[in-house]
Amino acid sequence: MLALNIIFSVYGILLVFGGYMGFKKAGSKVSLIMGILSGGFIFTGIFLARESLNCGLTIIAATSGILLIVFLKRLIKTKKVMPAGMLLLITVLMLILSLIQLIKI
């Protein structure tokens, strides 16, 4: 589980950092708020997984699923691989990883 915590933590940090970068480069307060919220949900899932693996992974999977839709819409709209395409790919991988772990429970 330690490896999963590290992987999901890096994902959470990436989401928060991405929100900050959206704010820094484009002045988007929405990016900053959503980056902090989505990263917060990932970290909440990691924390809750200590007590209930099922609960924590469900929060991570749900957050990743919602972000998949957001990043897919953004990629279609902007047609730019960076950052939407990269975040979409990483989010798909995190969703798959969390769902595989949920199936194993």
C-alpha positions as semicolon CSV with decimal commas, in nm:
position;residue;x (nm);y (nm);z (nm)
1;M;0,000;0,000;0,000
2;L;0,297;0,231;0,054
3;A;0,371;0,241;-0,319
4;L;0,008;0,330;-0,391
5;N;0,017;0,608;-0,132
6;I;0,324;0,753;-0,300
7;I;0,171;0,730;-0,647
8;F;-0,158;0,887;-0,539
9;S;0,028;1,154;-0,338
10;V;0,229;1,255;-0,645
11;Y;-0,100;1,276;-0,837
12;G;-0,252;1,498;-0,567
13;I;0,052;1,725;-0,568
14;L;0,037;1,743;-0,947
15;L;-0,328;1,852;-0,933
16;V;-0,257;2,125;-0,677
17;F;0,050;2,242;-0,867
18;G;-0,146;2,242;-1,196
19;G;-0,413;2,460;-1,038
20;Y;-0,147;2,697;-0,914
21;M;0,015;2,713;-1,258
22;G;-0,322;2,788;-1,419
23;F;-0,363;3,074;-1,175
24;K;-0,006;3,198;-1,221
25;K;-0,006;3,188;-1,603
26;A;-0,367;3,276;-1,687
27;G;-0,490;3,438;-1,367
28;S;-0,755;3,167;-1,337
29;K;-0,890;3,158;-0,984
30;V;-1,111;2,866;-1,088
31;S;-0,801;2,660;-1,176
32;L;-0,646;2,738;-0,841
33;I;-0,959;2,650;-0,644
34;M;-1,029;2,332;-0,843
35;G;-0,666;2,223;-0,820
36;I;-0,670;2,262;-0,443
37;L;-1,009;2,090;-0,410
38;S;-0,927;1,796;-0,636
39;G;-0,586;1,748;-0,475
40;G;-0,757;1,772;-0,137
41;F;-1,000;1,497;-0,233
42;I;-0,712;1,274;-0,341
43;F;-0,530;1,335;-0,012
44;T;-0,854;1,274;0,180
45;G;-0,886;0,940;0,002
46;I;-0,528;0,850;0,091
47;F;-0,588;0,943;0,456
48;L;-0,919;0,754;0,478
49;A;-0,766;0,448;0,315
50;R;-0,570;0,392;0,638
51;E;-0,893;0,307;0,819
52;S;-1,105;0,184;0,530
53;L;-0,925;0,094;0,210
54;N;-1,256;0,063;0,027
55;C;-1,370;0,412;0,130
56;G;-1,039;0,579;0,046
57;L;-1,005;0,413;-0,293
58;T;-1,366;0,497;-0,376
59;I;-1,299;0,867;-0,313
60;I;-0,984;0,854;-0,526
61;A;-1,165;0,668;-0,807
62;A;-1,464;0,906;-0,799
63;T;-1,239;1,213;-0,804
64;S;-1,037;1,067;-1,091
65;G;-1,354;0,982;-1,283
66;I;-1,486;1,336;-1,254
67;L;-1,147;1,481;-1,350
68;L;-1,133;1,248;-1,651
69;I;-1,449;1,413;-1,784
70;V;-1,316;1,764;-1,708
71;F;-0,980;1,706;-1,877
72;L;-1,138;1,529;-2,175
73;K;-1,372;1,827;-2,232
74;R;-1,078;2,066;-2,198
75;L;-0,868;1,863;-2,446
76;I;-1,151;1,858;-2,698
77;K;-1,207;2,232;-2,656
78;T;-0,844;2,347;-2,669
79;K;-0,692;2,063;-2,875
80;K;-0,374;2,119;-2,673
81;V;-0,185;1,822;-2,534
82;M;-0,034;2,037;-2,259
83;P;-0,172;2,048;-1,999
84;A;-0,512;1,889;-2,070
85;G;-0,388;1,584;-2,262
86;M;-0,113;1,506;-2,013
87;L;-0,349;1,542;-1,717
88;L;-0,608;1,330;-1,897
89;L;-0,356;1,049;-1,948
90;I;-0,238;1,061;-1,586
91;T;-0,597;1,074;-1,462
92;V;-0,693;0,769;-1,670
93;L;-0,399;0,580;-1,520
94;M;-0,498;0,682;-1,164
95;L;-0,859;0,580;-1,228
96;I;-0,752;0,241;-1,362
97;L;-0,512;0,189;-1,071
98;S;-0,773;0,278;-0,810
99;L;-1,039;0,059;-0,976
100;I;-0,802;-0,238;-0,995
101;Q;-0,729;-0,199;-0,625
102;L;-1,102;-0,176;-0,547
103;I;-1,167;-0,496;-0,740
104;K;-0,895;-0,674;-0,539
105;I;-1,064;-0,589;-0,207
